[in-house]
């Protein structure tokens, strides 16, 4: 998925990068980097995929 698609799916579920970051006890910047720049934390990426209801491999391929 493209970063904008991940953000759109998050928004549809009532989530924001800030809410995800708070839930994972990480910074908003860390979540944004995983979504936008390809810097990957597998833990954060797996959580984002789960929260938006997509398989990890679909969300971050």
Number of C-alpha atoms within 10 A of each C-alpha: 12 12 17 11 12 19 19 15 18 19 13 11 12 10 16 18 19 16 13 20 18 13 10 15 9 13 13 16 12 16 24 19 14 18 24 14 9 11 13 15 13 12 9 18 19 16 16 27 19 13 14 20 13 16 13 16 11 9 20 20 8
